[in-house]
Amino acid sequence: MTSASAAIPQPGRTKAFLRLVMIEHSVFALPFAYIAALTAMFQWDKNIHWGKLLLVTVCMVGLRTFAMAVNRIIDREIDARNPRTAQRELVTGAMSVKHAWTGALIALAVFLGAAALLNPLCLALAPIAVIPMVVYPYGKRFTNFPQAILGLAQAMGPVGGWLAISGSWSWDAVILGLAVGIWIGGFDLIYACQDVETDREIGVMSVPARFGIPSAIWGARVCHALTTALFVWYALATDAGAFFWLGLLIVAGAFLYEHSIVRPHDLSRVNRAFFSVNGFIGIALFVCALLDLLVRGLTV
């Protein structure tokens, strides 16, 4: 009876951990790792290598899960002082720090194992990918620009996706990585505007807290203009076809919509901009990129 009772909380802990790391938000990073990986496959032999694509998925989800768990662990005291984040699992006790660390270390092991199965270069560079994931949550304690660290962390996804397939460095992947990093850093500027008063009160550093919401919104607009330019550069560098360019038009339209619904004096639709629009951007560009590669000869 005792052993059966001890087994009951396990599913609850697993569910709480998945909520803690917001597993569904993998949609922001995965599409761009797939774009890089599939483009590398197209340039290599024009065949989709499903085993490698699966390992790329495992790497991305594993590293992101580790990063989110560590972020929540490090920020749990800050989260407790912010009304918006006071219901997070480590604050309410739905998840213990011990179990959060256990989940984080399992995710890290999964990431490193998948990297090892891909190729030696991926395994050698894997620890470098981990560093900004750990540094980022501390960033808000020593710099007004923690979004820059977040952008660097996110930029590694497409680079890693390409390395996983080719086993060699690619500047095309770097262009795509920079686009993704600046994109995510830009929409995090918008998201951080929700916490300006609380951040100033408890000493959390950010662009909105230091320079004000209007400056942060304008910074996000500049970031997304740069993102669009980098996507265009990537399209030119990889000789993308019509479907990819169509995807860029959709992305540009989504950016315009995002910045039309979020204004310095009206943050009521931040969640729509952050979750819905940005999730749509990643999926839309991936679908268009995949169609483009298939039309150009990529074999399933």
N, C-alpha and C positions, 0 to 999 in steps of 0.2 A: 504493500500500500504506500509506504514511504517513497520507494523508488518511482512508483507511478506518479505520485504527487509532484516529485521533483522534476519529472519530465514535462509536466504541463506548462510551466512558464516559458519553455524554450521557444515555441512558435510566437509567443507574445514579444519576446526579446528580439527575435529576428524581424518581426514586423516593425517594431519600434526602431530598430537599426536602419531598416530601409527607409522609414520616414525621416530619420535623422539625417541621412545622406542624400535625401531627395533623389532617389535612384532614377525617377522619371526624367530628371533634368539632363540625363546623358544625351538627350536629343539635341542639345546645343553644340556639343563637341563631336559626336560620332559622325554626322554627315560629312564633315570636312576631312576627317581622317579617311573616310571611305573615298571621297573624291580624290585625295592624294594617292591612296593605295591603288584605286582602279586606273588612274592615269598612269601610274608607274607600270601596272600590268599591261596596259595598252602599248606603252613604249617598249616593253620588254618582249612580249610574244603575242600580244593581242588576245590572251586568254584570261578568263577569270579563274583565279586559284582560290577555291572556296576554303580550303584548309587554312591558308594564310590569312584570308579575310576573317575567318573565325578567330584566329589568334590576335589579329588587330583589334577585334571587338573585345576580346577578353582583356587585352592590355589596357585599352581605353577605359573600360568600365572599372577594372581593378584599380588603376591609378586614380581615376576620378573619385571612386568610393573612398580610397585611402585619404585623398586630399580633403574631401568634405568631412569625413569623420574627425581628422586632426583639427580642421578648422573649428568644428563645433566644440571639441574638447578644449582647445586653447581659449576660445571665446566664451566659454560657458558663464564666466562671471560678468562679462560685459552684457551678454544676452539676458542675464537675470535682471539687469538694471534698465533694460529697454522694453517698454510695454509691447512693442511689436514682436519681440522675440522671446518674451518671457514664458511662452508656452512650449518652447522647444524641449525636446525629450530629456536632455541633460539637466535642464533647469527644473522641470517638474518632477524628475525622478523616475520617469517612465523608462529611462535607460541609464544604467550606472556608468561611471567613467571607466571602470574595469572592463565592462562588456563592450563599451565603445572602442577602447584600445584593442581588445581582442579582435573585433570586427575589422578595425583599421589594419592591424598587422596581418590578418588573413588576406585582406584585399591586396596588401603590398606584396605578400608572398605569391599570390596569384599573378600579379603584374610581372614580377621578376621571372617567374616560371615561364609565362607565355613569351616574354622577351627572349629568354634563353632558347626556346624552341624555334624562334624565328630565324635569328642569325647572330653570330658573335658580336657584330657592331651594335645591334639593338641592346644586347645584354651589357656591353661595355658602357653605352651611353645612358642606360636606364637610371643609374643613380643621379645623373645630372638632371634628369626630368623630375626626380623626386624633390630636389632642393627647393625650387620656387614654390612648390606645393606646401612645404612646411614654413617657408619664410613669409608667405602671403598673409596668414592671419596675424603675424606679428607686425606687419607693415603699418597697420593703422595706429601703432604705438610709437612709431619713430619717423613717419613721413606723411606729408599731406597728399601723397600720390600713391596710395596702396593699389589703385586700379592698374598702375603700370606694372606692378609685380604680378597681378592677376593676369594681365594681358600676356606677359612673358610666359607664364605657366601654360596658358591656353594655346599659345603659338606653337607649342611643342607637339600638339596632336597631329596636325598635317605632316610636319617634318618626320615624326615617328612613323606615321602611316606609310610614307614613301620609303623610308629606310627599311621598313619591314619587308618590303617587296624587292627593292633593288639591292639592298645591302651596301649602298654607297650614298655619298652626300649628293643633294640636289638643291641648287639655288631656286629652281622653280617651286619646290616645296617650301622653301624659306619665304618666298613671296606670298604663297597661300597662307602660311603660318602667321606672318605679320598681319595679313588682312584679318584673319580670325582673331588674333590677339587684340588688335586695335578695335575691332567690332565689339568684342565682349567687354573690353575695358570701357568702351563708350557707353554701352547700355548699363554697365554697373555704376557709372557716374549718375545716370538717371535714377537708378534704384536707390542709391545712397542719399538722394535728396529727401527721402521719407524720414530720415533719422537726424536731420540737421540739429534740431533743438536738443534732442537727447545726447547726440554726440558731443555737442559743445558743453553740455552740462557735466558729462562724465569724463571728458577729455579724450574722446576718440578722434583721431585725425582723419580727414578726408578733404577732397576738393570742395564739396558743398559746405562743409563745416568751416573751412578756412576762408574760402573766397565767395561763398554765397550760392544760392540755388541758380540764379540767372547765369553765372559764370560756368557752373557745372553743366547746365543745359546747352550752352553754347559750345562747351568743350566736347560734349557728346556729339553735337552736330558736326564739328570739325573731324572727330574720330570717324564718324560714319561716312563723311565725304572722302577721307583718306582710305577707308576700307573699300569703297566703291572703286577708287582709282587703282588700288592694289589688285582687286578682282579683275579689272580690265587688263592690267599688266600681266597677270597670271594667264588670262585668256590668250593674249598675244604671244606670250612665251611658250605656251603649249599648243599653239595653232588650233585653238578651240573652234568648233563649228557653230552653226546657227542656233542649235538648241541651247548651248551654253550661253551665248549672247542673249537669247530670250530670257534665260534664268537671271542674267544680270539686270535686265530691264525690270523683271519682277522684283528683284531685291531692291533696286533703286526706288521703285514705287512703294515698297514696304517701308523703307527708311523715311520717305516723305510722309507716309501715313503716320508712322510712329512719332515723328516730331511735330505732326499737326495735332495729335491728341495729348501731348505732354507739354505743358507750358510752365514757365517759372511760377505763375500764380494759380496754377490749376494742376495738382498732382493726383487728382481723383482717378485717373486712368493709367497710373503707373504700372499696375499689375497686368493690365491688358497689353501695354507696350512691352513689358519685360518678358512675360511668359508666352502670350499668344503670338505677338508679332515676331519676336525673335526666334521662337520655335518654328514658325512658318518659314522664316528666311532660310534656316538651315535645311529644312526638308525640301523646300522649293528648289534651291540651288542644287542640292544633291540629285533630285529627280531629273532636272534639266541636264546636269553634267552626265548622268548615267545614260540618258537618251542620246546625248551627243556622242558619247564613246561607242554606244551600240551601233548608231548609224554609221560611224566612221570605221567600224569593223571589229569592235571588241566582241569576242565570242563567249557566250555564257557556258 
